[in-house]
Amino acid sequence: MKIGGWQKISLIDYPGKISTIIFTQGCNFRCPFCHNPELVLKERYSSLIKEDLIFAFLKKRKGEIEGVEVTGGEPTLQEDLEIFLKKVKKLGYLVKLDTNGSKPEVLEKLFEKNLLDYLAVDIKGPFEKYEEIIGGVKVDLNKLKESVQLIKSSGIDYEFRTTFVRPLLVIDDFEKIGEIIKGAKRFVIQNFTGRKFVKEDNNFFPASQKELEESQKVVKKYVQEVLLRD
């Protein structure tokens, strides 16, 4: 697996668990506000991290670390993701996967083989604005819809989440986001806090506290639990 980054210890990224975070290299989206350009843009790629180092660390830290989070980039693009996760599960760790939901066929296989314990799925915005938000990349909206339904019926713990980045998103957009994930268990609104970007020339800025709270109220009509996260 192409691993471009590794955070050995995290107390906040896997809800309720101490985890280690694996950052995969490569993404099929080009969200201009993405704060991991070194995982998205080939010209910014760093040297790959060997899997052996990670598994040696995991073997030593059994009983201290509870979960492994695989994020990116976009992990579902990795051809050997399933093999990697099987190794992680064999060591007795929980697995959290972060994804943009563009590969429902990959998610379905991982569900079938019981390789996931928690999913965090990015909903970039309302479908009519998706292409703009992800940097002009063509996206199959039917696949995104398929992923949403698949995740809601998966039986594992999950969250959908949206980064509230102004001016790409406004409060009214969250009505349509709510409709996309209607009936979901949990939705998280993350405020934009970027310091580095895929698109350096930009006018992005965070939402105000009032905008965050108003968008939370909007989505609460559709989702069981709506959280605000810094």
matplotlib code that plots the C-alpha trace (Angstrom):
import matplotlib.pyplot as plt

x = [0.0, 1.3, 1.7, 2.7, 2.3, 2.0, 0.9, 1.8, -0.6, -3.9, -6.4, -9.1, -9.4, -11.0, -13.9, -13.4, -10.2, -6.5, -5.3, -2.5, -3.2, -2.0, -2.1, -2.4, -1.0, -3.2, -6.7, -9.3, -10.6, -8.9, -10.7, -9.0, -9.2, -7.7, -5.1, -3.1, -1.7, 1.3, -1.0, -3.0, -0.5, 2.1, 4.7, 4.3, 4.6, 7.2, 9.0, 6.8, 6.7, 7.3, 4.5, 7.0, 7.7, 4.0, 3.3, 6.4, 5.1, 1.6, 3.0, 4.9, 1.9, -0.8, -2.8, -1.9, -3.3, -6.9, -7.4, -5.9, -7.3, -6.6, -7.1, -5.6, -5.7, -8.4, -7.7, -10.2, -7.9, -5.3, -5.3, -4.0, -6.2, -8.0, -4.8, -3.5, -6.7, -6.7, -3.2, -4.4, -7.4, -5.3, -3.3, -6.6, -7.0, -10.2, -10.2, -11.5, -11.6, -11.9, -13.3, -15.0, -17.5, -16.6, -15.9, -19.0, -17.8, -14.7, -16.7, -19.1, -16.2, -14.7, -18.1, -18.6, -15.2, -15.8, -12.7, -14.2, -15.4, -15.9, -16.4, -16.0, -17.4, -17.0, -20.1, -18.5, -21.7, -25.0, -24.8, -25.3, -22.1, -20.0, -17.9, -17.0, -16.2, -13.9, -11.9, -13.6, -13.2, -16.0, -17.8, -20.4, -23.2, -24.9, -21.9, -22.0, -25.7, -24.9, -22.2, -24.6, -27.2, -24.6, -23.1, -26.5, -27.4, -24.0, -24.5, -21.2, -20.6, -20.2, -20.4, -21.0, -19.1, -18.8, -16.1, -17.9, -15.5, -16.6, -17.4, -17.8, -20.6, -23.4, -26.0, -28.7, -26.5, -26.9, -30.6, -29.6, -26.8, -29.4, -31.6, -28.7, -28.0, -31.6, -32.0, -28.3, -27.0, -24.5, -23.4, -20.4, -19.8, -16.2, -15.1, -12.5, -9.1, -6.7, -3.1, -1.9, -4.0, -4.2, -5.0, -2.7, -4.4, -7.7, -10.1, -11.3, -12.2, -13.9, -17.6, -18.7, -20.0, -23.5, -23.2, -22.1, -25.0, -27.5, -26.3, -26.5, -30.1, -30.9, -29.4, -31.0, -34.3, -32.7, -30.2, -30.3, -27.1, -25.4, -22.1, -19.8, -16.1, -13.1]
y = [0.0, 3.5, 5.1, 8.8, 9.7, 8.2, 9.6, 7.1, 8.2, 10.0, 10.5, 12.3, 10.9, 7.6, 8.5, 7.0, 5.1, 5.6, 5.1, 5.3, 7.0, 5.8, 8.3, 6.8, 8.5, 9.5, 10.9, 11.0, 14.4, 17.8, 19.7, 23.1, 23.5, 20.1, 20.4, 17.4, 18.5, 16.2, 13.2, 14.5, 16.3, 14.0, 16.8, 17.1, 13.4, 12.4, 9.1, 6.1, 4.6, 0.8, -1.3, -3.4, -0.4, 0.1, -3.6, -3.8, -0.8, -2.3, -5.6, -3.7, -1.5, -4.1, -3.3, 0.4, 1.3, 0.2, 1.1, 1.9, 4.7, 4.6, 7.9, 9.9, 10.9, 8.4, 4.9, 3.0, 3.7, 1.4, -1.9, -3.8, -2.0, -5.2, -7.2, -4.4, -4.3, -8.1, -7.9, -5.1, -7.2, -10.3, -8.3, -7.6, -3.9, -2.0, -0.3, 3.1, 4.1, 7.7, 7.9, 10.2, 7.5, 7.4, 3.6, 1.8, -1.5, -1.4, -0.6, -3.5, -6.0, -4.6, -4.9, -8.5, -9.5, -7.7, -5.5, -2.2, -1.1, 2.6, 4.7, 8.5, 9.5, 13.0, 14.6, 17.5, 19.5, 19.4, 17.3, 20.2, 21.9, 18.7, 19.2, 22.7, 21.7, 18.8, 20.9, 20.4, 16.6, 14.5, 12.4, 9.7, 10.9, 7.6, 5.9, 8.5, 7.8, 4.0, 4.5, 6.5, 3.8, 1.0, 2.7, 3.4, -0.3, -1.7, -2.3, -0.8, 2.6, 5.6, 9.3, 11.4, 14.8, 18.0, 20.7, 24.1, 26.1, 29.6, 30.8, 27.4, 26.4, 28.5, 27.6, 26.8, 24.0, 22.0, 21.5, 19.6, 17.8, 16.7, 15.3, 13.3, 11.5, 11.5, 8.9, 8.7, 8.0, 10.8, 13.9, 16.0, 19.6, 20.5, 24.1, 24.9, 25.5, 25.0, 26.3, 24.6, 23.9, 22.1, 25.5, 28.0, 31.0, 31.1, 33.1, 30.4, 31.2, 29.5, 29.7, 31.8, 30.2, 31.4, 29.8, 26.6, 26.5, 27.4, 24.7, 22.3, 23.1, 22.6, 19.1, 18.0, 17.7, 14.8, 13.0, 11.5, 13.2, 16.4, 17.4, 20.4, 19.7, 22.0]
z = [0.0, -0.8, 2.6, 2.5, 6.1, 9.6, 12.9, 15.6, 18.3, 18.2, 21.0, 19.0, 15.4, 16.2, 18.5, 22.0, 21.0, 21.0, 17.5, 15.0, 11.7, 8.3, 5.4, 2.0, -1.1, -4.0, -4.4, -7.2, -6.0, -6.1, -3.4, -3.5, 0.3, 1.1, 3.8, 2.7, -0.7, -0.2, -0.4, -3.4, -5.8, -7.3, -7.4, -3.6, -2.8, -0.2, 0.2, 1.0, 4.4, 4.6, 5.9, 7.9, 10.1, 10.9, 11.6, 13.9, 15.8, 16.1, 17.4, 20.1, 21.1, 21.5, 24.6, 24.3, 20.9, 20.2, 16.6, 13.2, 11.1, 7.4, 5.7, 2.8, 0.1, -0.7, 0.7, -1.5, -4.5, -3.0, -4.7, -1.7, 0.9, 1.7, 2.3, 4.6, 6.6, 7.0, 8.5, 10.9, 12.0, 12.5, 15.1, 16.9, 16.2, 15.4, 11.9, 11.1, 7.4, 6.1, 2.5, 0.1, -0.8, -4.5, -4.5, -3.1, -4.7, -2.5, 0.6, -0.1, -0.2, 3.0, 4.7, 3.5, 5.0, 8.3, 7.9, 9.1, 12.6, 12.0, 8.8, 8.4, 5.0, 3.5, 2.0, 0.2, -0.3, -2.3, -5.4, -7.8, -6.4, -6.1, -9.2, -8.2, -4.6, -5.6, -8.0, -11.3, -11.2, -12.8, -10.2, -10.5, -8.2, -8.4, -6.8, -4.0, -3.4, -3.4, -0.8, 1.5, 1.4, 1.8, 4.9, 6.5, 6.3, 7.1, 10.8, 11.7, 13.5, 11.2, 10.6, 7.6, 7.7, 5.8, 6.1, 6.2, 4.1, 3.0, 0.4, -1.3, 1.2, 2.7, 5.3, 2.7, 1.3, 4.5, 3.8, 0.6, 2.5, 5.0, 2.3, 0.9, 4.2, 5.6, 8.3, 9.1, 12.6, 12.9, 11.0, 11.8, 10.7, 10.7, 10.5, 7.9, 9.5, 6.6, 6.7, 3.5, 0.4, -2.9, -4.4, -3.0, -4.6, -2.8, -0.7, 1.7, 5.3, 8.2, 9.0, 11.9, 15.1, 14.2, 10.7, 12.3, 14.8, 12.1, 9.8, 12.7, 13.3, 9.6, 9.4, 12.7, 10.8, 8.9, 11.1, 14.6, 15.9, 14.6, 16.0, 15.6, 15.5, 15.4]

ax = plt.figure().add_subplot(projection="3d")
ax.plot(x, y, z, "-o")
ax.set_aspect("equal")
plt.show()
